[in-house]
Amino acid sequence: MGAAPSELVAAIDERWDRLWPLLDALENDPDAKGTWTVKDVYAHLGRWDLVTGLAISARVDGRSTADWDVYFSGYTRSNARWSRQDIDLSMEEARFRCKSAHGRLALALRSLNNEDWDDYIVGLATDVRNHYQAHLEAPLEFATS
């Protein structure tokens, strides 16, 4: 199955605890350059964490995950579409979305029973861990096409 659930949750927490202060620091750095702004990254992470949490809930409830899986399989299209839709968000709205969605996702992951952690959910949690790591390595660079 890969990494143990507790290891994945700990790795997600560790990366999150490094990521949001980094983004907050970059917001006030006049030399910070990238494909996206800090606001864009906050909006983006909020969308992804929300979709991931909804997919986890659907899976645990025995419902189809097809509505959510389409976002994961076409992530560059999703990123581009969401980026256009979020253009008018304020920094505060984007930050709130991100931190709220992350909190809900973290709660969803922690509320899972051992038997809930199938390959699908492990895969989603692994993607979250890797997603946060990608933004730690290149905070303002991400694919939209």
Backbone as JSON Lines, residues from 0, in Angstrom:
{"i":0,"aa":"M","n":[0.81,-1.19,0.0],"ca":[0.0,0.0,0.0],"c":[0.86,1.26,0.0]}
{"i":1,"aa":"G","n":[2.16,1.19,0.21],"ca":[2.97,2.4,0.25],"c":[3.15,2.89,1.67]}
{"i":2,"aa":"A","n":[3.2,4.21,1.83],"ca":[3.4,4.81,3.14],"c":[2.21,4.52,4.06]}
{"i":3,"aa":"A","n":[2.52,4.38,5.33],"ca":[1.46,4.17,6.33],"c":[0.64,5.45,6.46]}
{"i":4,"aa":"P","n":[-0.65,5.32,6.74],"ca":[-1.49,6.51,6.89],"c":[-0.94,7.55,7.86]}
{"i":5,"aa":"S","n":[-0.45,7.1,9.0],"ca":[0.07,8.06,9.99],"c":[1.3,8.8,9.44]}
{"i":6,"aa":"E","n":[2.11,8.11,8.64],"ca":[3.28,8.75,8.03],"c":[2.86,9.78,6.99]}
{"i":7,"aa":"L","n":[1.83,9.44,6.21],"ca":[1.33,10.39,5.21],"c":[0.76,11.64,5.86]}
{"i":8,"aa":"V","n":[-0.05,11.45,6.89],"ca":[-0.65,12.6,7.58],"c":[0.45,13.46,8.2]}
{"i":9,"aa":"A","n":[1.44,12.82,8.81],"ca":[2.56,13.57,9.41],"c":[3.34,14.34,8.34]}
{"i":10,"aa":"A","n":[3.55,13.72,7.18],"ca":[4.29,14.39,6.09],"c":[3.48,15.56,5.53]}
{"i":11,"aa":"I","n":[2.17,15.38,5.41],"ca":[1.31,16.47,4.95],"c":[1.37,17.62,5.94]}
{"i":12,"aa":"D","n":[1.26,17.32,7.23],"ca":[1.33,18.36,8.26],"c":[2.66,19.09,8.21]}
{"i":13,"aa":"E","n":[3.74,18.35,8.08],"ca":[5.07,18.95,8.08],"c":[5.24,19.89,6.9]}
{"i":14,"aa":"R","n":[4.81,19.48,5.73],"ca":[4.93,20.33,4.55],"c":[4.01,21.55,4.65]}
{"i":15,"aa":"W","n":[2.79,21.35,5.13],"ca":[1.87,22.46,5.3],"c":[2.45,23.48,6.28]}
{"i":16,"aa":"D","n":[3.02,23.0,7.36],"ca":[3.58,23.9,8.37],"c":[4.75,24.72,7.83]}
{"i":17,"aa":"R","n":[5.39,24.25,6.79],"ca":[6.45,25.02,6.13],"c":[5.92,25.87,4.99]}
{"i":18,"aa":"L","n":[4.84,25.41,4.34],"ca":[4.35,26.06,3.12],"c":[3.64,27.38,3.38]}
{"i":19,"aa":"W","n":[2.67,27.39,4.32],"ca":[1.9,28.62,4.45],"c":[2.74,29.79,4.96]}
{"i":20,"aa":"P","n":[3.7,29.6,5.87],"ca":[4.54,30.75,6.24],"c":[5.41,31.23,5.08]}
{"i":21,"aa":"L","n":[5.84,30.29,4.24],"ca":[6.63,30.66,3.06],"c":[5.8,31.54,2.13]}
{"i":22,"aa":"L","n":[4.56,31.13,1.88],"ca":[3.68,31.93,1.01],"c":[3.41,33.3,1.63]}
{"i":23,"aa":"D","n":[3.15,33.33,2.91],"ca":[2.92,34.62,3.57],"c":[4.15,35.52,3.45]}
{"i":24,"aa":"A","n":[5.34,34.96,3.58],"ca":[6.57,35.76,3.44],"c":[6.74,36.27,2.01]}
{"i":25,"aa":"L","n":[6.41,35.42,1.04],"ca":[6.55,35.82,-0.36],"c":[5.57,36.93,-0.74]}
{"i":26,"aa":"E","n":[4.43,36.97,-0.05],"ca":[3.43,38.01,-0.34],"c":[4.03,39.4,-0.14]}
{"i":27,"aa":"N","n":[4.93,39.52,0.81],"ca":[5.52,40.82,1.14],"c":[6.91,41.01,0.56]}
{"i":28,"aa":"D","n":[7.32,40.11,-0.32],"ca":[8.65,40.18,-0.94],"c":[8.52,40.81,-2.33]}
{"i":29,"aa":"P","n":[8.99,42.04,-2.51],"ca":[8.84,42.7,-3.81],"c":[9.62,42.01,-4.93]}
{"i":30,"aa":"D","n":[10.58,41.17,-4.57],"ca":[11.38,40.48,-5.58],"c":[10.85,39.1,-5.94]}
{"i":31,"aa":"A","n":[9.77,38.66,-5.28],"ca":[9.21,37.33,-5.55],"c":[8.57,37.34,-6.94]}
{"i":32,"aa":"K","n":[9.05,36.44,-7.77],"ca":[8.53,36.33,-9.14],"c":[8.16,34.88,-9.41]}
{"i":33,"aa":"G","n":[7.18,34.71,-10.28],"ca":[6.79,33.37,-10.67],"c":[5.66,33.43,-11.67]}
{"i":34,"aa":"T","n":[5.23,32.26,-12.09],"ca":[4.1,32.14,-13.01],"c":[2.83,32.64,-12.34]}
{"i":35,"aa":"W","n":[2.71,32.39,-11.04],"ca":[1.55,32.79,-10.27],"c":[1.95,33.75,-9.17]}
{"i":36,"aa":"T","n":[0.95,34.46,-8.64],"ca":[1.15,35.26,-7.44],"c":[0.86,34.4,-6.23]}
{"i":37,"aa":"V","n":[1.16,34.92,-5.06],"ca":[0.83,34.2,-3.83],"c":[-0.67,33.98,-3.75]}
{"i":38,"aa":"K","n":[-1.45,34.98,-4.13],"ca":[-2.91,34.85,-4.12],"c":[-3.34,33.69,-5.02]}
{"i":39,"aa":"D","n":[-2.73,33.58,-6.2],"ca":[-3.06,32.49,-7.12],"c":[-2.79,31.12,-6.48]}
{"i":40,"aa":"V","n":[-1.67,31.02,-5.8],"ca":[-1.31,29.73,-5.18],"c":[-2.27,29.4,-4.04]}
{"i":41,"aa":"Y","n":[-2.61,30.39,-3.23],"ca":[-3.58,30.15,-2.17],"c":[-4.92,29.68,-2.75]}
{"i":42,"aa":"A","n":[-5.4,30.36,-3.78],"ca":[-6.68,29.97,-4.41],"c":[-6.59,28.56,-4.97]}
{"i":43,"aa":"H","n":[-5.49,28.28,-5.63],"ca":[-5.24,26.96,-6.23],"c":[-5.21,25.85,-5.17]}
{"i":44,"aa":"L","n":[-4.43,26.05,-4.12],"ca":[-4.36,25.03,-3.08],"c":[-5.71,24.83,-2.4]}
{"i":45,"aa":"G","n":[-6.44,25.91,-2.22],"ca":[-7.77,25.78,-1.64],"c":[-8.69,24.93,-2.49]}
{"i":46,"aa":"R","n":[-8.64,25.14,-3.8],"ca":[-9.47,24.32,-4.7],"c":[-9.06,22.86,-4.62]}
{"i":47,"aa":"W","n":[-7.76,22.6,-4.71],"ca":[-7.31,21.21,-4.71],"c":[-7.6,20.49,-3.41]}
{"i":48,"aa":"D","n":[-7.39,21.17,-2.3],"ca":[-7.67,20.52,-1.02],"c":[-9.16,20.26,-0.87]}
{"i":49,"aa":"L","n":[-9.99,21.18,-1.35],"ca":[-11.44,20.97,-1.3],"c":[-11.84,19.76,-2.14]}
{"i":50,"aa":"V","n":[-11.36,19.7,-3.38],"ca":[-11.7,18.59,-4.27],"c":[-11.18,17.26,-3.69]}
{"i":51,"aa":"T","n":[-9.98,17.28,-3.15],"ca":[-9.42,16.06,-2.56],"c":[-10.28,15.6,-1.38]}
{"i":52,"aa":"G","n":[-10.68,16.51,-0.53],"ca":[-11.53,16.16,0.6],"c":[-12.87,15.61,0.16]}
{"i":53,"aa":"L","n":[-13.45,16.2,-0.89],"ca":[-14.72,15.69,-1.41],"c":[-14.57,14.3,-2.01]}
{"i":54,"aa":"A","n":[-13.46,14.06,-2.68],"ca":[-13.21,12.72,-3.23],"c":[-13.05,11.7,-2.11]}
{"i":55,"aa":"I","n":[-12.35,12.07,-1.06],"ca":[-12.19,11.16,0.08],"c":[-13.54,10.85,0.7]}
{"i":56,"aa":"S","n":[-14.36,11.87,0.91],"ca":[-15.68,11.66,1.49],"c":[-16.54,10.75,0.63]}
{"i":57,"aa":"A","n":[-16.5,10.98,-0.68],"ca":[-17.28,10.13,-1.59],"c":[-16.82,8.68,-1.49]}
{"i":58,"aa":"R","n":[-15.52,8.48,-1.49],"ca":[-14.98,7.12,-1.42],"c":[-15.4,6.42,-0.13]}
{"i":59,"aa":"V","n":[-15.24,7.1,0.98],"ca":[-15.57,6.51,2.28],"c":[-17.06,6.22,2.38]}
{"i":60,"aa":"D","n":[-17.88,7.08,1.78],"ca":[-19.34,6.89,1.81],"c":[-19.82,5.87,0.78]}
{"i":61,"aa":"G","n":[-18.91,5.35,-0.04],"ca":[-19.3,4.36,-1.04],"c":[-19.91,4.96,-2.29]}
{"i":62,"aa":"R","n":[-19.78,6.28,-2.44],"ca":[-20.3,6.94,-3.64],"c":[-19.21,6.97,-4.72]}
{"i":63,"aa":"S","n":[-19.63,7.22,-5.93],"ca":[-18.7,7.33,-7.04],"c":[-17.78,8.54,-6.83]}
{"i":64,"aa":"T","n":[-16.54,8.38,-7.22],"ca":[-15.59,9.49,-7.16],"c":[-15.37,10.12,-8.54]}
{"i":65,"aa":"A","n":[-16.13,9.68,-9.52],"ca":[-15.93,10.14,-10.9],"c":[-16.01,11.65,-11.04]}
{"i":66,"aa":"D","n":[-16.94,12.28,-10.31],"ca":[-17.05,13.74,-10.4],"c":[-15.78,14.44,-9.96]}
{"i":67,"aa":"W","n":[-15.04,13.84,-9.05],"ca":[-13.82,14.47,-8.53],"c":[-12.6,13.99,-9.29]}
{"i":68,"aa":"D","n":[-12.61,12.74,-9.74],"ca":[-11.45,12.19,-10.45],"c":[-11.13,12.95,-11.73]}
{"i":69,"aa":"V","n":[-12.15,13.54,-12.36],"ca":[-11.92,14.28,-13.59],"c":[-10.96,15.46,-13.34]}
{"i":70,"aa":"Y","n":[-11.01,16.04,-12.17],"ca":[-10.09,17.14,-11.85],"c":[-8.66,16.65,-11.75]}
{"i":71,"aa":"F","n":[-8.48,15.47,-11.16],"ca":[-7.14,14.94,-10.98],"c":[-6.52,14.51,-12.31]}
{"i":72,"aa":"S","n":[-7.33,13.93,-13.19],"ca":[-6.79,13.44,-14.46],"c":[-6.51,14.58,-15.44]}
{"i":73,"aa":"G","n":[-7.18,15.69,-15.29],"ca":[-6.96,16.83,-16.16],"c":[-6.51,18.04,-15.38]}
{"i":74,"aa":"Y","n":[-5.51,17.85,-14.53],"ca":[-5.17,18.9,-13.57],"c":[-4.69,20.19,-14.22]}
{"i":75,"aa":"T","n":[-4.01,20.12,-15.36],"ca":[-3.56,21.38,-15.97],"c":[-4.76,22.18,-16.49]}
{"i":76,"aa":"R","n":[-5.74,21.48,-17.04],"ca":[-6.96,22.17,-17.48],"c":[-7.71,22.73,-16.28]}
{"i":77,"aa":"S","n":[-7.79,21.95,-15.22],"ca":[-8.46,22.42,-14.0],"c":[-7.74,23.64,-13.44]}
{"i":78,"aa":"N","n":[-6.42,23.59,-13.38],"ca":[-5.65,24.73,-12.87],"c":[-5.93,25.98,-13.69]}
{"i":79,"aa":"A","n":[-5.92,25.85,-15.0],"ca":[-6.13,27.0,-15.88],"c":[-7.54,27.56,-15.72]}
{"i":80,"aa":"R","n":[-8.52,26.68,-15.69],"ca":[-9.91,27.12,-15.55],"c":[-10.12,27.81,-14.21]}
{"i":81,"aa":"W","n":[-9.64,27.2,-13.14],"ca":[-9.8,27.78,-11.82],"c":[-9.05,29.1,-11.69]}
{"i":82,"aa":"S","n":[-7.9,29.17,-12.31],"ca":[-7.13,30.41,-12.26],"c":[-7.93,31.56,-12.88]}
{"i":83,"aa":"R","n":[-8.58,31.28,-14.0],"ca":[-9.43,32.3,-14.64],"c":[-10.62,32.65,-13.76]}
{"i":84,"aa":"Q","n":[-11.23,31.65,-13.14],"ca":[-12.41,31.89,-12.3],"c":[-12.06,32.66,-11.03]}
{"i":85,"aa":"D","n":[-10.83,32.51,-10.56],"ca":[-10.44,33.11,-9.29],"c":[-9.75,34.46,-9.44]}
{"i":86,"aa":"I","n":[-9.73,35.0,-10.63],"ca":[-8.99,36.23,-10.89],"c":[-9.43,37.38,-9.98]}
{"i":87,"aa":"D","n":[-10.71,37.43,-9.62],"ca":[-11.23,38.54,-8.83],"c":[-11.22,38.3,-7.33]}
{"i":88,"aa":"L","n":[-10.72,37.15,-6.9],"ca":[-10.62,36.91,-5.45],"c":[-9.63,37.9,-4.83]}
{"i":89,"aa":"S","n":[-9.93,38.34,-3.64],"ca":[-8.95,39.14,-2.9],"c":[-7.94,38.19,-2.26]}
{"i":90,"aa":"M","n":[-6.83,38.73,-1.81],"ca":[-5.83,37.92,-1.11],"c":[-6.46,37.27,0.13]}
{"i":91,"aa":"E","n":[-7.24,38.03,0.87],"ca":[-7.87,37.48,2.07],"c":[-8.83,36.34,1.74]}
{"i":92,"aa":"E","n":[-9.6,36.49,0.67],"ca":[-10.52,35.42,0.27],"c":[-9.75,34.17,-0.14]}
{"i":93,"aa":"A","n":[-8.67,34.36,-0.89],"ca":[-7.87,33.21,-1.34],"c":[-7.2,32.53,-0.16]}
{"i":94,"aa":"R","n":[-6.64,33.31,0.75],"ca":[-5.99,32.74,1.93],"c":[-7.01,31.99,2.79]}
{"i":95,"aa":"F","n":[-8.18,32.59,2.99],"ca":[-9.22,31.95,3.78],"c":[-9.65,30.64,3.15]}
{"i":96,"aa":"R","n":[-9.86,30.65,1.82],"ca":[-10.24,29.41,1.12],"c":[-9.2,28.33,1.34]}
{"i":97,"aa":"C","n":[-7.96,28.7,1.17],"ca":[-6.87,27.73,1.29],"c":[-6.81,27.14,2.7]}
{"i":98,"aa":"K","n":[-6.78,28.0,3.69],"ca":[-6.61,27.51,5.05],"c":[-7.85,26.76,5.53]}
{"i":99,"aa":"S","n":[-9.03,27.18,5.09],"ca":[-10.25,26.46,5.46],"c":[-10.29,25.08,4.81]}
{"i":100,"aa":"A","n":[-9.99,25.04,3.52],"ca":[-10.01,23.76,2.81],"c":[-8.96,22.82,3.37]}
{"i":101,"aa":"H","n":[-7.79,23.35,3.7],"ca":[-6.76,22.5,4.29],"c":[-7.23,21.95,5.63]}
{"i":102,"aa":"G","n":[-7.85,22.79,6.44],"ca":[-8.35,22.32,7.73],"c":[-9.37,21.21,7.58]}
{"i":103,"aa":"R","n":[-10.28,21.35,6.62],"ca":[-11.29,20.31,6.38],"c":[-10.63,19.03,5.87]}
{"i":104,"aa":"L","n":[-9.65,19.18,4.98],"ca":[-8.95,18.01,4.46],"c":[-8.19,17.3,5.58]}
{"i":105,"aa":"A","n":[-7.48,18.06,6.39],"ca":[-6.73,17.45,7.5],"c":[-7.67,16.72,8.45]}
{"i":106,"aa":"L","n":[-8.82,17.31,8.73],"ca":[-9.81,16.66,9.59],"c":[-10.33,15.38,8.94]}
{"i":107,"aa":"A","n":[-10.61,15.44,7.63],"ca":[-11.09,14.24,6.92],"c":[-10.06,13.12,6.99]}
{"i":108,"aa":"L","n":[-8.81,13.45,6.77],"ca":[-7.76,12.42,6.82],"c":[-7.64,11.82,8.22]}
{"i":109,"aa":"R","n":[-7.7,12.65,9.23],"ca":[-7.56,12.17,10.61],"c":[-8.78,11.36,11.07]}
{"i":110,"aa":"S","n":[-9.91,11.59,10.44],"ca":[-11.13,10.88,10.88],"c":[-11.29,9.51,10.23]}
{"i":111,"aa":"L","n":[-10.4,9.16,9.31],"ca":[-10.5,7.88,8.62],"c":[-10.15,6.73,9.55]}
{"i":112,"aa":"N","n":[-10.91,5.65,9.43],"ca":[-10.57,4.41,10.11],"c":[-9.5,3.7,9.3]}
{"i":113,"aa":"N","n":[-8.79,2.79,9.92],"ca":[-7.74,2.05,9.21],"c":[-8.25,1.39,7.94]}
{"i":114,"aa":"E","n":[-9.48,0.83,8.0],"ca":[-10.01,0.14,6.82],"c":[-10.38,1.11,5.7]}
{"i":115,"aa":"D","n":[-10.53,2.39,6.01],"ca":[-10.82,3.4,4.97],"c":[-9.61,3.68,4.09]}
{"i":116,"aa":"W","n":[-8.43,3.43,4.61],"ca":[-7.21,3.77,3.9],"c":[-6.91,2.73,2.82]}
{"i":117,"aa":"D","n":[-7.69,2.75,1.76],"ca":[-7.43,1.86,0.63],"c":[-6.43,2.54,-0.3]}
{"i":118,"aa":"D","n":[-6.1,1.87,-1.4],"ca":[-5.11,2.42,-2.33],"c":[-5.53,3.77,-2.9]}
{"i":119,"aa":"Y","n":[-6.82,3.96,-3.11],"ca":[-7.32,5.22,-3.66],"c":[-7.04,6.38,-2.7]}
{"i":120,"aa":"I","n":[-7.4,6.2,-1.44],"ca":[-7.21,7.27,-0.47],"c":[-5.73,7.48,-0.17]}
{"i":121,"aa":"V","n":[-4.96,6.42,-0.11],"ca":[-3.51,6.56,0.04],"c":[-2.95,7.35,-1.13]}
{"i":122,"aa":"G","n":[-3.44,7.06,-2.33],"ca":[-2.99,7.8,-3.51],"c":[-3.32,9.28,-3.42]}
{"i":123,"aa":"L","n":[-4.52,9.61,-2.95],"ca":[-4.89,11.02,-2.8],"c":[-4.01,11.7,-1.75]}
{"i":124,"aa":"A","n":[-3.8,11.05,-0.62],"ca":[-2.96,11.63,0.43],"c":[-1.52,11.79,-0.06]}
{"i":125,"aa":"T","n":[-1.04,10.83,-0.82],"ca":[0.31,10.93,-1.38],"c":[0.39,12.12,-2.34]}
{"i":126,"aa":"D","n":[-0.65,12.31,-3.14],"ca":[-0.68,13.46,-4.05],"c":[-0.66,14.78,-3.28]}
{"i":127,"aa":"V","n":[-1.4,14.86,-2.18],"ca":[-1.38,16.08,-1.37],"c":[0.03,16.34,-0.84]}
{"i":128,"aa":"R","n":[0.64,15.31,-0.29],"ca":[2.02,15.45,0.22],"c":[2.94,15.95,-0.88]}
{"i":129,"aa":"N","n":[2.86,15.34,-2.06],"ca":[3.73,15.71,-3.17],"c":[3.4,17.1,-3.72]}
{"i":130,"aa":"H","n":[2.12,17.45,-3.71],"ca":[1.68,18.76,-4.18],"c":[2.26,19.86,-3.3]}
{"i":131,"aa":"Y","n":[2.15,19.68,-2.0],"ca":[2.72,20.66,-1.08],"c":[4.23,20.75,-1.27]}
{"i":132,"aa":"Q","n":[4.88,19.6,-1.47],"ca":[6.33,19.6,-1.67],"c":[6.7,20.36,-2.94]}
{"i":133,"aa":"A","n":[5.92,20.19,-4.0],"ca":[6.2,20.91,-5.25],"c":[6.12,22.41,-5.04]}
{"i":134,"aa":"H","n":[5.15,22.85,-4.26],"ca":[5.04,24.29,-3.99],"c":[6.1,24.77,-3.02]}
{"i":135,"aa":"L","n":[6.62,23.92,-2.17],"ca":[7.75,24.3,-1.33],"c":[9.0,24.51,-2.19]}
{"i":136,"aa":"E","n":[9.18,23.65,-3.17],"ca":[10.38,23.72,-4.02],"c":[10.31,24.87,-5.02]}
{"i":137,"aa":"A","n":[9.12,25.16,-5.51],"ca":[8.93,26.25,-6.48],"c":[7.58,26.9,-6.16]}
{"i":138,"aa":"P","n":[7.54,27.74,-5.12],"ca":[6.26,28.2,-4.57],"c":[5.34,28.89,-5.56]}
{"i":139,"aa":"L","n":[5.88,29.67,-6.48],"ca":[5.04,30.46,-7.37],"c":[5.03,29.94,-8.81]}
{"i":140,"aa":"E","n":[5.51,28.74,-8.99],"ca":[5.53,28.13,-10.32],"c":[4.61,26.91,-10.32]}
{"i":141,"aa":"F","n":[3.64,26.9,-11.22],"ca":[2.83,25.71,-11.34],"c":[2.14,25.67,-12.68]}
{"i":142,"aa":"A","n":[1.82,24.47,-13.13],"ca":[1.3,24.25,-14.48],"c":[-0.15,24.68,-14.61]}
{"i":143,"aa":"T","n":[-0.44,25.43,-15.65],"ca":[-1.82,25.78,-15.99],"c":[-2.12,25.5,-17.45]}
{"i":144,"aa":"S","n":[-1.21,24.88,-18.15],"ca":[-1.48,24.57,-19.56],"c":[-0.86,23.24,-19.95]}
